Every structure is written in C-alpha cells, then in structure tokens.
Amino acid sequence: MVPKLRRLLLQAVAGTLYYSGLLRLRLFFRRVVLDKREVCVLGMHRVLCEAEQAGANSLEGMVLREDTFARMLEFLSRKFRVVSLEDILQGRDNHPGDSRPRCLLTFDDGWRDNYTTAYPLLRKFQIPATIFLVTGVIGTREVFWVEQLRRSWKNPLRQSQMHSVIAGILPRQNGGRKISLEEVIEFAKHMPGDDRSRLLKSLLLSDQPNEQTDGSDQMMNWDEAAELSRSGVEMGAHTVTHPLLTHENSATVRQEVRLSKETLEEKLTVKVRAFAYPNGDWNEKVREEVVQAEFRCAFTTRHGWHEHGGDLFAIPRVTLHEGKVTGLDGKFSPAMFSLTLARWR
C-alpha cells in the first residue's frame, strides 16, 4: 500500500511540475540564462518487445518496453537535441542557437534486444547511441549470474533450496523474514569474483547449466555488434566478465579493463574510446587503470548531468527503466520522464 501511495504522490508531483511549465522553464533557465553547457546521459540496458518480456529474467530496473522506448525517442526528437559521444569528447556544441537541452543515449552489457528492438527505433528517429559491451559474453549463450539466479528463483522448489543455502550465509531479518532475491543479488554483487563464484555454485543447482533455455536473455553476437558499429553506433567497453571493479585486486582490474578494449578493437576494427564501470562502481585505482588503458572517457551511474569541462572519467548518467518513465496507465509519461531527469541535478 505504501509503495502504491508513494507512486501516486510522485505522479501528482510530476504532473504538476511538468504541465505548469516549471520543469521546462528550469531547463531553459539553466541553459540560456546561466549558460550551462550540460548533457544528460541516459543509461539503459534492455528494450524488450512484448514476446520477450514474459521469458526474460532481468530485474525490472533494467527493462524498458518497446512501446515505451519508441514514445520516449519521439519525445526526445522533439524536445531535446540528442548528441553523439564525439560531441562530449570534443566539448562542442554544433548548434549553439538551439535552446533545447542536450542528451546522449547509452546502453550497457550488449543484449541482443539492443540490436533487434532498440536499434531499428534509433535508426527510425535518426538518434545516435553508445553501447558498452561485456566482451566475454558477446557471441556466447552464457547468461549473467543475476539472470541465472532469477530464473531459479521462479521455481518454488529451487527457491526453497536456495533459501536453505542462504540461511547459512546471511542472517534472517525482522524476526525470521526470508531474505528477498534482491537482497541476495546485492550481497553477491559486492563480493570479489572468486568468492561470488563459490556462492553461486552453492545456490545454482548442477543441473542448471549457464546457457539459454528459451533465448529471452540472449546477448548479441560479433556480427551484430560489427553491423551496429558500421552503422554509426559507438561501441564501448564494459569489462570482460562484468565484475564490480572496486572489489577486485589490481591485476584483475587491469585485465578486465585492457582485455575488453583489445578484444573490441580486434573484433570490430575500430578505436574504442569509452568505458562504462560495471554497476557504476569506481575509485581512483580503477579510474587510473582506465586512463592508462588509453580510453578517452568513462561513465558511472552516479545521478546527474555532465557539464562540458567536467571529469571525462566520471561522467554521470540518469538511469532509466519502466517505473521511472511511465504513468499510471503504463504508458510513457513526459511528466515522469522530465521529473526523473530533473530530480538528481
């Protein structure tokens, strides 16, 4: 009841601020009056068509529906000037007389739906984008460990078995309340890769191989990545195996950063300029490895807008999913979208 009430209040606030013109006025004031040269970098993961939604095992915070994404692009094409990665690297503005706010679209991981569902819409609206690839899963049938856990969790018998394992590792809370899947995932995220692998081995049954069962959680292959690259989509690196780099030793960080860049440049025959920190987690040690690998910029998931002249190796993003951009009717809401972009600035 409380989450539903909170969402109703948020919708009311969004509608009031948007339709009164206050959100648009704020953007105009910052850009025109204060002369702020800012870019809102949108961070996304998956864009799913209706047929894919039922079988996908990604968390809700990673998903946009195809219809939502299409309506969002239409809105962006009218209300924003969508820029490319090159514009950010150069710190330039090719249209100084255009008062519309700037934004850049990015996608993490390299899901196949970026190629099959998102790209045709990007091409339709002639909107540039950057996709950060986890090189170790491109062209394979491997599934990220989060999707593996969620797939097992959907089976009541397996969920019960997993709870038995978890009970010996994580303390029960609130008088014996069972720990949620989200809590398990957050706990596992912040472990070194070797420790997490041992935990996952105990949670995931031996008869559940790390491969697709129905194709819903498939990654793109190298031919598809190359086609996107040739068509003008910027390809960036997102490590080899997607560890949280702040929890890894220096040798692992160096290998994950450098090998992902080398693999992309070899496979796509392009210069790879951008890096995205997995989960947005970084520190000075990780940042320095990215700099030493000769990337030209790196993206976090810290909320905010990037201002020209700001740190190119700690670029903030506004992450998007269905709950952040849709109204009570489940459709794309310009008011909710605009509030999401404004809330953390």
C-alpha positions, -999 to 999 in steps of 0.1 A, spaced: 0 0 0 28 24 9 47 20 -24 15 25 -43 7 57 -24 42 69 -29 39 63 -66 6 82 -68 22 111 -50 52 111 -73 28 111 -103 10 140 -89 42 160 -83 55 151 -118 22 162 -135 21 195 -115 57 204 -123 56 194 -159 22 208 -171 28 240 -152 59 245 -173 82 247 -143 104 218 -154 108 232 -189 114 267 -175 142 253 -152 160 237 -182 157 268 -202 169 290 -174 200 268 -168 209 266 -205 200 301 -217 203 323 -187 230 306 -167 247 294 -199 252 259 -185 267 236 -212 253 203 -199 245 170 -214 221 145 -198 235 110 -204 207 84 -203 217 50 -191 197 19 -202 201 -18 -205 173 -37 -223 144 -28 -247 120 -57 -249 92 -64 -273 60 -80 -259 71 -115 -268 103 -112 -250 90 -98 -217 74 -130 -203 106 -151 -208 132 -125 -197 148 -129 -163 164 -95 -159 154 -73 -129 126 -48 -136 151 -20 -131 169 -30 -163 139 -31 -187 121 -7 -210 92 -19 -231 95 -14 -269 64 9 -269 78 30 -240 111 33 -258 96 43 -291 74 70 -274 105 83 -255 125 86 -286 97 105 -303 96 129 -273 134 133 -273 135 140 -310 111 170 -304 122 183 -270 159 176 -269 189 177 -291 204 142 -290 242 144 -293 269 118 -300 298 106 -279 321 127 -301 303 159 -291 310 151 -254 347 143 -261 351 175 -280 331 195 -256 315 212 -285 280 224 -294 273 224 -332 240 242 -327 246 270 -302 214 287 -312 193 257 -303 180 262 -267 168 226 -263 187 206 -236 212 180 -248 212 143 -241 232 112 -251 218 77 -251 238 47 -237 232 10 -232 251 -14 -210 261 -50 -215 253 -58 -251 219 -75 -250 207 -88 -283 175 -68 -280 197 -37 -284 202 -49 -319 168 -64 -327 145 -40 -309 163 -8 -299 184 -2 -330 155 -1 -356 139 26 -335 171 45 -331 175 44 -369 139 54 -374 144 86 -354 180 91 -365 192 91 -329 229 83 -321 238 59 -293 267 43 -275 266 6 -264 290 -8 -238 298 -45 -244 308 -72 -219 332 -89 -243 333 -123 -225 296 -129 -232 292 -115 -267 287 -143 -292 281 -169 -265 250 -185 -249 261 -176 -214 237 -159 -191 247 -133 -165 246 -147 -130 218 -123 -119 195 -137 -147 205 -173 -136 195 -166 -100 162 -150 -110 154 -179 -133 160 -204 -105 141 -182 -80 109 -185 -101 108 -223 -94 93 -228 -59 113 -259 -52 146 -244 -63 138 -212 -43 133 -232 -12 166 -250 -17 183 -216 -23 168 -203 9 184 -232 28 218 -223 14 213 -185 21 202 -191 56 236 -203 65 253 -173 50 231 -143 55 213 -136 88 175 -136 88 159 -102 94 128 -89 111 120 -119 132 128 -146 107 117 -129 75 130 -147 44 156 -127 25 144 -114 -8 161 -122 -42 171 -85 -44 189 -87 -11 208 -119 -23 218 -101 -55 230 -70 -37 250 -92 -13 266 -112 -41 273 -81 -62 297 -67 -37 319 -98 -34 352 -105 -52 346 -126 -83 361 -158 -69 340 -156 -37 309 -149 -57 315 -179 -80 317 -202 -50 285 -187 -36 267 -191 -69 279 -227 -73 261 -235 -40 230 -216 -50 226 -228 -86 219 -265 -90 243 -286 -110 215 -295 -135 211 -258 -144 238 -250 -170 249 -215 -177 231 -213 -210 199 -201 -226 167 -221 -222 144 -200 -245 166 -172 -259 149 -144 -240 182 -134 -223 204 -136 -253 234 -114 -259 243 -101 -294 269 -118 -314 300 -103 -330 285 -100 -365 256 -80 -350 279 -58 -330 300 -52 -361 269 -42 -381 259 -17 -354 294 -3 -353 295 1 -391 261 19 -390 274 45 -366 266 32 -332 296 39 -309 309 7 -292 325 10 -258 339 -15 -233 322 -28 -202 349 -52 -190 352 -89 -199 331 -106 -172 313 -77 -155 328 -77 -120 324 -48 -97 360 -35 -102 362 -18 -68 361 -53 -51 388 -68 -73 426 -68 -70 448 -47 -92 457 -75 -116 421 -84 -122 411 -47 -127 439 -43 -152 430 -74 -172 392 -66 -172 398 -31 -185 426 -37 -210 415 -70 -224 379 -57 -231 393 -28 -251 418 -50 -270 391 -76 -279 367 -49 -291 393 -32 -313 403 -65 -328 368 -78 -334 353 -45 -347 384 -29 -362 376 4 -346 392 26 -320 374 21 -287 372 53 -268 346 49 -240 344 27 -209 314 21 -185 322 10 -150 301 -21 -141 273 -11 -117 288 24 -119 313 15 -92 348 31 -94 375 45 -73 408 62 -81 426 29 -86 400 18 -111 399 52 -128 437 52 -132 436 18 -149 410 31 -174 432 62 -181 463 41 -185 444 18 -210 440 49 -232 403 53 -230 392 88 -235 362 88 -212 343 66 -187 307 65 -175 294 60 -140 258 55 -128 260 85 -104 229 106 -110 234 139 -126 242 158 -158 276 161 -174 289 196 -178 314 204 -205 348 207 -188 339 182 -161 358 150 -154 355 128 -185 364 97 -165 335 101 -141 306 111 -163 273 108 -145 242 92 -160 204 92 -154 194 55 -154 161 46 -169 136 18 -166 98 14 -169 90 27 -134 109 59 -140 93 70 -172 57 57 -173 24 70 -159 -4 52 -140 -17 39 -174 16 21 -180 25 43 -210 54 67 -215 48 98 -195 66 130 -205 59 143 -169 76 113 -152 104 113 -177 111 150 -171 109 147 -134 134 117 -135 158 139 -154 154 168 -130 153 151 -96 190 145 -90 206 176 -105 
